[in-house]
Amino acid sequence: MTPARPLALAALLSASLAWPAAAHHGWGGYESDKEMTLTGTVQQIAFNNPHAMLNLQADGKVWHVVLAPPSRMSTRGLPADSIKPGQTVTVVGYPAKSDPAELRAERITTADKTIELR
């Protein structure tokens, strides 16, 4: 292997790792001028990085709701075990431009508290 080949491989690996991070933090895929409020039943929740997510049965369909990173949710008083399937929650956020069943949540209200996510 020539000396240039390991450098080229390292550059390719770095570029491939950086792309998902760059794509992840773009919120341009959401209708920021169309705030929505959904109240429904949590069907499933994933408290994983980079963002927690839940599936919410509301308005006759299942919404895929993008929440904040788990560390932020915990810091603001909503740890991993605070939302469970079957629980009723209200989310306020913006719908995705490309997926009519996806919402980026700005805040979430559980039984006893409202958490700002951004």
C-alpha positions as a Markdown table, in Angstrom:
| # | Residue | x | y | z |
|---|---|---|---|---|
| 1 | Met | 0.0 | 0.0 | 0.0 |
| 2 | Thr | 1.4 | 3.4 | -0.9 |
| 3 | Pro | 1.6 | 6.2 | 1.7 |
| 4 | Ala | -1.2 | 8.1 | 0.0 |
| 5 | Arg | -3.7 | 5.3 | 0.2 |
| 6 | Pro | -4.1 | 5.3 | 4.1 |
| 7 | Leu | -4.6 | 9.0 | 3.9 |
| 8 | Ala | -7.3 | 8.7 | 1.3 |
| 9 | Leu | -9.0 | 6.0 | 3.3 |
| 10 | Ala | -8.9 | 8.1 | 6.4 |
| 11 | Ala | -10.3 | 11.1 | 4.5 |
| 12 | Leu | -13.1 | 8.9 | 3.1 |
| 13 | Leu | -13.9 | 7.5 | 6.6 |
| 14 | Ser | -14.0 | 11.0 | 8.1 |
| 15 | Ala | -16.3 | 12.3 | 5.4 |
| 16 | Ser | -18.7 | 9.4 | 5.8 |
| 17 | Leu | -18.8 | 9.9 | 9.6 |
| 18 | Ala | -19.4 | 13.7 | 9.3 |
| 19 | Trp | -22.3 | 13.5 | 6.8 |
| 20 | Pro | -24.9 | 12.0 | 9.1 |
| 21 | Ala | -24.1 | 14.6 | 11.8 |
| 22 | Ala | -24.4 | 17.4 | 9.3 |
| 23 | Ala | -27.7 | 16.0 | 7.9 |
| 24 | His | -29.0 | 15.4 | 11.4 |
| 25 | His | -28.9 | 19.0 | 12.6 |
| 26 | Gly | -30.8 | 20.5 | 9.7 |
| 27 | Trp | -34.4 | 21.4 | 10.7 |
| 28 | Gly | -35.2 | 22.7 | 7.3 |
| 29 | Gly | -37.3 | 19.6 | 6.6 |
| 30 | Tyr | -40.1 | 20.9 | 8.9 |
| 31 | Glu | -42.8 | 23.5 | 8.4 |
| 32 | Ser | -41.7 | 26.0 | 11.0 |
| 33 | Asp | -44.7 | 28.3 | 10.2 |
| 34 | Lys | -47.3 | 25.6 | 10.9 |
| 35 | Glu | -47.2 | 24.9 | 14.6 |
| 36 | Met | -49.5 | 22.0 | 15.6 |
| 37 | Thr | -50.8 | 20.6 | 18.8 |
| 38 | Leu | -51.5 | 16.9 | 19.1 |
| 39 | Thr | -52.9 | 15.1 | 22.1 |
| 40 | Gly | -52.9 | 11.3 | 22.0 |
| 41 | Thr | -51.8 | 8.0 | 23.3 |
| 42 | Val | -48.2 | 7.0 | 23.3 |
| 43 | Gln | -47.8 | 3.7 | 21.4 |
| 44 | Gln | -44.1 | 3.4 | 21.6 |
| 45 | Ile | -41.1 | 5.4 | 22.8 |
| 46 | Ala | -37.4 | 5.1 | 22.1 |
| 47 | Phe | -35.2 | 7.1 | 24.4 |
| 48 | Asn | -32.1 | 6.9 | 22.2 |
| 49 | Asn | -29.5 | 9.3 | 20.7 |
| 50 | Pro | -29.5 | 11.5 | 18.8 |
| 51 | His | -33.1 | 12.1 | 19.7 |
| 52 | Ala | -35.8 | 10.4 | 21.7 |
| 53 | Met | -38.8 | 9.5 | 19.5 |
| 54 | Leu | -42.3 | 8.3 | 20.1 |
| 55 | Asn | -45.2 | 7.1 | 18.1 |
| 56 | Leu | -48.4 | 8.9 | 19.1 |
| 57 | Gln | -51.9 | 7.8 | 18.2 |
| 58 | Ala | -53.7 | 11.1 | 17.6 |
| 59 | Asp | -56.2 | 12.6 | 15.1 |
| 60 | Gly | -57.0 | 9.2 | 13.6 |
| 61 | Lys | -53.4 | 8.2 | 12.7 |
| 62 | Val | -50.1 | 7.3 | 14.2 |
| 63 | Trp | -47.6 | 10.3 | 14.3 |
| 64 | His | -43.9 | 9.8 | 14.5 |
| 65 | Val | -42.8 | 12.5 | 17.0 |
| 66 | Val | -39.1 | 13.6 | 17.1 |
| 67 | Leu | -38.2 | 14.7 | 20.6 |
| 68 | Ala | -35.0 | 16.2 | 22.1 |
| 69 | Pro | -31.8 | 14.4 | 22.8 |
| 70 | Pro | -32.2 | 12.1 | 25.9 |
| 71 | Ser | -29.7 | 14.1 | 27.9 |
| 72 | Arg | -31.7 | 17.3 | 27.4 |
| 73 | Met | -35.0 | 15.7 | 28.3 |
| 74 | Ser | -33.5 | 14.3 | 31.5 |
| 75 | Thr | -31.9 | 17.6 | 32.4 |
| 76 | Arg | -35.2 | 19.3 | 32.0 |
| 77 | Gly | -37.1 | 16.9 | 34.2 |
| 78 | Leu | -38.3 | 14.2 | 31.8 |
| 79 | Pro | -36.1 | 11.1 | 32.3 |
| 80 | Ala | -36.3 | 7.9 | 30.3 |
| 81 | Asp | -39.0 | 6.2 | 32.4 |
| 82 | Ser | -41.3 | 9.2 | 32.6 |
| 83 | Ile | -43.2 | 8.4 | 29.4 |
| 84 | Lys | -44.7 | 5.0 | 28.8 |
| 85 | Pro | -46.8 | 3.3 | 26.2 |
| 86 | Gly | -50.5 | 3.9 | 26.9 |
| 87 | Gln | -49.9 | 7.3 | 28.5 |
| 88 | Thr | -51.7 | 10.4 | 27.2 |
| 89 | Val | -49.4 | 13.3 | 26.2 |
| 90 | Thr | -49.7 | 16.5 | 24.3 |
| 91 | Val | -47.0 | 17.6 | 21.9 |
| 92 | Val | -46.6 | 21.0 | 20.2 |
| 93 | Gly | -44.3 | 21.1 | 17.2 |
| 94 | Tyr | -43.9 | 21.4 | 13.4 |
| 95 | Pro | -44.9 | 18.9 | 10.8 |
| 96 | Ala | -42.3 | 17.4 | 8.4 |
| 97 | Lys | -42.4 | 18.7 | 4.8 |
| 98 | Ser | -41.8 | 15.2 | 3.4 |
| 99 | Asp | -43.7 | 13.0 | 5.8 |
| 100 | Pro | -47.3 | 13.9 | 6.7 |
| 101 | Ala | -47.2 | 11.7 | 9.8 |
| 102 | Glu | -44.0 | 13.2 | 11.3 |
| 103 | Leu | -43.8 | 16.0 | 13.8 |
| 104 | Arg | -40.7 | 17.7 | 15.4 |
| 105 | Ala | -41.8 | 18.5 | 19.0 |
| 106 | Glu | -41.0 | 21.8 | 20.6 |
| 107 | Arg | -42.6 | 20.9 | 23.9 |
| 108 | Ile | -44.4 | 18.0 | 25.5 |
| 109 | Thr | -46.9 | 17.9 | 28.3 |
| 110 | Thr | -47.3 | 14.8 | 30.4 |
| 111 | Ala | -49.8 | 14.3 | 33.2 |
| 112 | Asp | -48.2 | 16.8 | 35.5 |
| 113 | Lys | -45.6 | 18.9 | 33.6 |
| 114 | Thr | -44.7 | 20.7 | 30.4 |
| 115 | Ile | -41.2 | 20.4 | 29.1 |
| 116 | Glu | -39.6 | 22.8 | 26.6 |
| 117 | Leu | -37.5 | 20.6 | 24.3 |
| 118 | Arg | -35.6 | 23.2 | 22.2 |
